[in-house]
Amino acid sequence: MRLESQVVITSKIETCIASLEALVTTERIIKIIEEEEFKLDNAKLVIEKAYIASEVLTVIVMGAKIFSPLAQNKLLKIIEEPPPNKAFVMITPNKATLLNTIRSRLPIVMLNDTIDKESLGLDVEKLTLEDVYQFLQRHQRTNAKEMTRIIERIATQAMQSNLYALDEKSLHLFSNAFIALDMGSPPPFVLGAVLLKLLTKKKRNA
């Protein structure tokens, strides 16, 4: 990693911040961190901090499990046209919840702790209603933490496959799923909602 604008995908947000801080020589770091969701008010604070004049590079570090689409849209202009001596680092566990507009404007760094080679046990590219039913049956007793990992992998595979018509509203689906799990919604119910919605987004020729 370097002290420059980027997205860092990692589940170890605090460790990542510590690594960035260890790189500081003359630079200054401003941290705006949320335990759960980075909201519109957080984005407004980032913009406010970004327009404070600085003679040295100021790196504004943003961290959260989820960046709301509203917050991401608010940050777009300042990421595209940063004020002098400003850089922006977004740290989050899941690339799938980031808007395409953000991902196209910032380099993405995947840290090793996010690499998951374990088989999902679901062919997302050839998803059918029967697949959804069987997968739900296998995960009736899966806890919220593990379900979060499963939905992250489903979201990532669906987006990488280019077989689904996924837009900004679809990203709300994944973000809302993570929030629902954090709030105690039954994991099988959340999984079912995500998979059934994905089916409706499947491209006709897929």
N, C-alpha and C positions, 0 to 999 in steps of 0.2 A: 504493500500500500504506500501511497504518497499523500502529501498534504495538498490535494487538488480536488476539484469537483468530481464526484463519482457517486455511484450507488454501491453499497457493500451488502451482500446477501449473507447473513449469518444469524444464528440463533443466540449467539453470545455477544449481545450488544455492548455490555459493560466492558468485556475483554477487548472488543474492537476499539472502543473509545480510548482505553488505556494504551493500546498499541499506537493509535494516532497521536496521543499526547507525548509518547516517548520519542516521536519524530520531531517535536518542536525544537527549533533553535531560536529564531527571532520572531516566528509566527505567533499569532494569538488564536486561541480556540474558544468559541462560544458554543455551549451545549444546550440544546432544547430537546429534552427527552420525555417521552410519555411511556408509562408502563404498558398501556393497551393501545389506544388509538390517537394518532396525530391528527388533530382537527383543524378546522378553518382558523380558529383563534390562534393556534400555534403557528400556522403559516403566516398570519398577519404579524406576529411577533418576529418571525424570521425576517420578513421584509423590513420591519422597523429597524432591526439590528443591522441589516445589510446596508442601510443608507447612512449609518454613522461613519463619518470619515475616519480613515485609518492610513497611516504611513507604512505600516507593515501588512503582510498578508493576514487577513482574518478568515479563519475557516469556521463556518457555521455548521455544526454537526447536529443533525436531526435523527432521532431514533425512536422507533415504536414498532409494535407487532404489526400494526396496520396503519397505512396512510390513507385517510379518507379521500375519495375522488375530488371532493370540493377543495380540500387542502392542496392536493396535487395540482389542480387547475390554477389555483391562486399562485402557486410557486412558479408556474411555467415561464412567465415573462422575465422574472428576475434571474432564473436559471439560464434563459436564452441570452439575456443582456445583463450580466452581473455588473454591479458598480465596481469602481477601481479597487484593486487589492482585496477582492472577496472571492471565496470559493465555498461550495456547498457539498456536504457529504450526507447522503441519506443512508441510514442503516436500518435494515428490516429483515426478518427471517424468510420472507416469501416473495419472490419476484412476480408471481402470478397476480398479486394484488396491485401492482404498479401499472399505471396507464401507459399505453404505447407511446404517447407523446413524451412522457418522462424518460422511458427506456431508450427512446431514439435520440435523446439530447445529452444523456450522461453515460459514460462508460460504466459497465457493470463488472464488479469484482465478486466472484463466488469463493467464499472461504471454505476450507476443507470440511468443516463441521456440518455444512449443508448438503454435502454430496451423499446421496442415498442410493446404493446399488441394489438394495433389496427389491425383489419382485413385488409389484403391487398386487398381482393376482387378478387383474382386470385389464382387458384389452380396450383401452379408452378409444382407440382409433376405430374399432368395430363394435361400438357399444349398441346393445339392443335392450329392449324391455326385459327380456328373459335374463340377460346379464345383470341388469339392475336388481331384479328380484333375488337372484342367487347370491349376489354380492352382499345385499342387505341381510340375507339369512345368515351369512358367515360372520357378520359384524353386529349381531344383536346385543352382544355383551362387551363390545369394545368401549373403553373409557374415553373421556373427552380429550385427553392429551394425545392419545394415539390417533383418535379420529381427526384431530387437527392436522397431524402429519399426513394421514391418508388423503384428506381433502386437498392439502397443499400439493401433493403429488398428482392427484387427478387434475387439478387446475393447470399445473405446469405441463402435463402431457397433452391435455386438450388444446392448450394454446400453441404448443410446439407442433402439433399435428397439422394445423391449418385446415382441419376438417370441420370446424365449427364456426358459425357466424357469431363470434364473440365481440361485443362492443363494450362501451363504457358501462352500460347497465348490467352487463354480465359480470363485470368486475365487482359491482355492488353485491352480486349474488355470493361471490367468494368471501368478500369482506364481511358481509352480514352473517355468513355461516360461522366464521371464526368468532365473531362477537356473540352469536347465539350459544356457541359451545362454552365460551367463557362465562356466560350468564346462567348456565345450568340447563340449557335445553337438552332433551334426550339425544345422544349422539346418533342413534339409528335414524331418528326423524330428520335431523339436519343432513345426514348423508343422503337420505332418500330425496329430499328436496333439491339438493345439488345435482344428483344424477338425473332426476326426471327433467329438471330445467335444461341440463346439457342435451338431453335427447331432443328437446324442442329446438335447440340451436344447431343441430347437426345439418350440414349442408346437404341438399337433396341428392347431389351426385356422389356423396361420400359413401 
